[in-house]
Every structure is written in C-alpha cells, then in structure tokens.
Amino acid sequence: MRMAIRFVLPLLLVLGGIAWGGAPLVGSLVERWFRTDVEMRSQLVFNSIQESVTGLVLAKADRKIDALFKHITQDERLLALGLCTPDGHLTQRSTAWPKALACPPAPALDHAFTVQHIDGGPVLVATFALAADNTYLGRLVILHDLRFIERRSDSAELYLAGFLALLGLGAAGVTVVVARLTLRGWIKAVRKGLAGGSDGRDDSALSPDVEPLVREMRKILRNLDAPRVLAEAIRLDWGPDSLRSVLRDELPGAEVMVISNREPYIHNLEDGKVMLQRPASGLVTALEPIMRACGGTWIAHGSGSADQSMVDENDHLQVPPEAPAYTLRRLWLSDEEQDGYYYGFANEGMWPLCHIAFVRPTFRASDWEQYVAVNRKFADAIIAEARTPNPVVLVQDYHFALLPKMVRERLPEATIITFWHIPWPNPEVFSICPWKEEILSGLLGSSILGFHTQFHCINFLDSVDRFLESHIDREHSTVRAGNSTTLVRPYPISIEWPPTALASQPPADECCESVRRKYGIPIGTKLAVGVERFDYTKGIADRFHAVGSLLEAHPEWIGRFTLLQVAAPTRSRLAAYRETQVEAETAAAAVNERFGRNGWVPIILVPKHHEPEDVFTLFRAADVCLVSSLHDGMNLVAKEFVASRDDEDGVLVLSTFAGASRELQEALIVNPYDIRSMGEALHMGLSMPAEQRRERMRLMREMVSEHNIYFWAGRMLLDAARMRKRRNIEYSIEAMTRSAIKAGDS
Ligand code: F6P
C-alpha cells in the first residue's frame, strides 16, 4: 500500500495541478469555439432572410414580418428576432424577446456581435444593418441563447479532470508493478550473488546493477570468518579463560543453556544418606568444564532418588557443590515417560540404529509418542528458563532430535547448537526409522549441528538428501530446509585439559602400587585396564577373547599380565544390556578358567561405577589401556587415559571404529572383530620399548591438550558467532525484502 501511495500521490498531485490550471483554459477554448459557431449561425440566418425582411420593411408588411419571425424562431437555440428603426426604436420583435433588452446600437460596420447577460444567462446579440439602394432601413437583431455553451464547457472541464485522473491511476499502477518486479529481481540478484560464492567465483553471472553491492557485502561476510581463521591459525592455548573471552567478545551478553538427558550431578539416597554421584557419561565429562567456565543453566532429567530433596522451589540447584558456577535445572519425568522416551525410543531405537553393533533397533509407536512429549517438555523448560530472546542453546545428543525445531519455532532468534554424541548411520540404515523425516527436520531447527567426524556429517547430509526436501550446499556444508539454514560440521569432542581429576593424583608409581595392592595383583605384573559402561557397543567380551588369544599365542604372559576391567552397569532395564553383562562375565570366566593358576587370573572384572578420581588412578597405574569399541562416536576414555599420563608412559590400544582413532593415531589401532590381531596388539603394547611408548604418548598428549574441550566448544561458539553476524546481515536483507514486498502487496 505504501509503495502505491508513494507513486500514486505525487502523480495525482501533478495531474490535479494540471487539471486545475488547464480546465478554465479548456473551458474558455470550448466557449470561444461555440461562440464563433453561433456567430456564423447568426450570419447564416441573416443571409437567408435578409432579402425577405428588406422587402417586407419596404412594403411595411408588419404582419408578414411577425409571421416570418415566428417561423424562424422555432429553432431551439435561436431565442428571438427584433427589428429596429434607423433611430433605434424596436418596432418588431418575436415573442421571446427579453423585455429588458432595448435596441442595440447600430453596428459600426454592417454587423456586430455582443454577449449580454439577460435573465441570468448569456445571450449572443447579433446586429445586422438593413439597407436597400444605399438607404439605411434599420437593423435586424438576432438573439441566440448561449447557456448551452456554458454547459458544454463545464462538461469539457469535467471530462478533462476525469481523463487526467484515470491517466494518473493507470500510470501509477504500471509504475508500481514495474518497480516491484525490478526490486524483486534486484534482491534476487543480490541474494544469488551472495550465495554464488564469497570466494569471488561466479562473478561473470553477476548483474552489473548489483555487482558493487554484492562485492561489498561479500567483503563484510568474509571478514566474519576472520576470528575463526585466526583462532585456528595461531593455535590458541584453549582453556576456560579463552572460552570466556570468546563468549564475551564474540557473543556479548549471550545466555548459555545446556540441555541433556543425563544430569552432571546425581543425588542418590543410600542407606538413608544422600550421596552425590558424577555419572559415567562422556557427555557430562565434556560439557561440565564448559559450564563451569561459562556459567548459565543446564537443564537435565533429575534421575537420582534424592534429587527432588536437593532443589529449590524452581527445581534449581547451584553446582558444582564445592564452588557453584552454574544452575542445574532438574526436570522430572514419570516412569511412563522415561520408559517410552529414554529406554524405548532413545535406547532401543536410536542407539542401536546409529551404532553398527548388530543389535536390532526396535521402534514402537508408543515410545515415539513419549519421545515427542518429552522433547516438548524440555522445550517448555527452555522457554521458561530463557531470560533473553536469543540464548545460545546447546542441545545434547540423540535424546533430543526434535527439540531444535521446537525451540526454533518459539525462540526464532536463538542460536541452537546441537551436538550428536553418537555416530550417524548411512541412509540405508537410517531409512529403517519410521519417523526419519521428523527426526531430520527436528535436527534442522539447529543453527549448527555437530558430529564427531566428517564421515558422520556426510552420512547425515546424505540422509537429508535422500529423505527431505531441502537445499544442500556441500561446499559450505549447510542445509537449507524451509526458512532456516543449518551448518553441519565435525567437531571432535574432547576433555578438559588439564583434567580436574588429575590434580589430586599421587605420582604414577604410587598409583601402580595402590591399584595392585587393592586388586591383589602382584608387583611386576603388567596391567591393562578397560573402563566403560556395560554397553554392547564397547566390545567388552571381544577384548576378553583377545586376552585369551594373547595368552594362547604368547604364553610367556601367563601369570605376568592382568586385564582389570571396570564397567558401570547401565540401562540394565533393557534385555540387550543385561545380556551384554552376562556375555562379558561368561567370556571373562572362560578365559580365567582356561589360563588362571595359583591364585592368578588374567581378567578381573569389576561391574561397578567408579568416580573420575578412581578412574584416573587406574589409568595411571596401567601399562596398557584397552578401548575396543565395536562402534563409538568418539570415546573419551581414550583421551582421558592420555590426559592422565603426565608421566608420558602407557600404551593405548584403540579400536579403529571409535571416532578417537582419527585423532589419536599414535595408539595401536585395532579391529575389535579381529580377535587374534587384537591379542597381537596387546602383546605389542606390553612389550613396547619405553622410548617408543614415550614418543607415542607425547604426540597424543599434544593432540589432546591442544584439541581439548575448550577448543571444541570455542570452535562451535566462534562458528555460532559468525552465523549470528551473518544472520544479522541476512535479516536486514530479509527485512528489506519483506518491507518492499509488503509495500508492493498492500
Ligand atoms: O555417547 C552418548 C552418551 O550420551 C554419552 O554421553 C555417554 O557416554 C552415554 O551415552 C551415557 O548414557 P546414559 O546417559 O544413557 O547413561
């Protein structure tokens, strides 16, 4: 509407001015034309009756003159006729002759025309001299009613105004349509130019109208990459301070929120006492130091038996207990919700779907309903906790595939960073999921979607490509679905450096002694450790078989080597997990029975949760750490082992199917399905010379210390900051487009 007014109003004003100034001109022109016309008519009338009237005047035939006048004045416009004597007396006149009108003066020549206003209307008075044989006989006066001319002149003025108004409207309409089309084309060209390549390619396709603007905007967008390029180029020593400064400088005032199923601190009631537990979760290990550094709110399921008794009226708790730095908001789930959402859809559906461990995924509609409902419940909690319209929301893991879209719908300006902590399968495998489209479009509510490896990103993009209508830009690794764009990138997760749990550790040889003492392992015996949750993806039974293979192929290790495996029971309500534990226990018992002797057993299995400090003591006591996951997104145990070894000793045997094997290449990389090779790798690790162990450990420590958890979070936050700035620019283009189109539409 505004655009139409902008064009129509000035045009109407100009045309109105023309009409106002031009109408009287047209009126007088019309009047002049018609008057000349009437004068000619008068002349014609005179010419046609001149002879008759002259004859009748000479014959003094007054009655005949009256009859002639009567006959002639039957013409509608001819008002009256009159006859004047030479001295100006009106001797004869037709009936309609106005009483007020006397004889007009004699014309200077043979005729004269004047206009007189009689009875409120204009009348043309035409006076003609009558003569015979050079004798002046008097004058004939012909009166014509001129009111019709006034009427025609008024109509002409009206037509002119109407015509100009129509012309104005037509011209404005055409201008609005052309302007709107031009503007649309222009905005499209700018957008295409920006999408076409910030690297300067595609310039030939740029329209010359928009080229300077596009170049300028590209320059601004390129500058936005600078902080990231800089951060990666100078290899910052990433720590809590650098993360805080990224937040302060690049995302000023941003409110940070973490959303996960597992909470970082669990309060359980044990023997009537409230006990604090830190869960065996890679996710918690990674995210907790970030929240300690940045502050904010962590929303998670309150799963501990004493959790409710520890929170305030808003279900809040300040943590860590020893030095509160952020708020933990506990969210309560009913047994039904937990069964459907956590055990059902997340752990019997998504977990086996994403991990190639040959456990069949189970998808139930009732589980899906709970999954949707619980995702919505967390979305409500985020909205309730958010103090700003644009928080940075860090959504964690496969429990919340639908959450990003739900939050995006209600907080459109939020920066949503979703991290998928487990692998992403290829499209064939993913197609098994009955709700694949919902999962994909839910995740694409994120601003950034992170995976551990490039391989998982590619699998995700391929899945989107296969099952969702979207635009995928593989070069920039973005997906545009609907109105939002998601950056899909690998961000290999890591751990805190230096780890908090290391601070309280005694020297490595003391750890060696205490662990051996605690578990009855003779000094001098080589020790391998394994630390995990009892999960079928971890390949625990496979590593026990590898120990059997080692002892069979290298009997010199019998009595001189022990594998200490600690495994925290997990998700035990599910049959697949109970079976995993039974299978591992059976495998350990079989190897122990076959090779154990004189009180020595090759495998010690401790099915119990261990706090981080105890785990670090085990790592520091070990000669070898064995990570034999059948499939693992990253596996932070491998990185924790490396971080625990500030003595630069110890060998890591690592599955090629764990994401960590991409970064920790100095580990002895194994295929956990190949039992004999895994046994050989164990042998190699146990026999490795000290210098080689040190070299390998140094390189791995360098990698983890540089690519620590602050680096992981920092890169995502820098990318998020860049996206926010980019979106601000896009917003202004959008706003421009919207207001231009709105103006055109209304
Ligand atoms: O790997 C995904 C993950 O969420 C990790 O964070 C963690 O190791 C594990 O799963 C935790 O499982 P849960 O919270 O179900 O015990």
Boltz pocket constraint, residues with backbone or C-beta under 6 A from the ligand:
constraints:
  - pocket:
      binder: B
      contacts: [[A, 261], [A, 262], [A, 280], [A, 281], [A, 282], [A, 283], [A, 284], [A, 397], [A, 421], [A, 422], [A, 570], [A, 571], [A, 633]]
      max_distance: 6.0
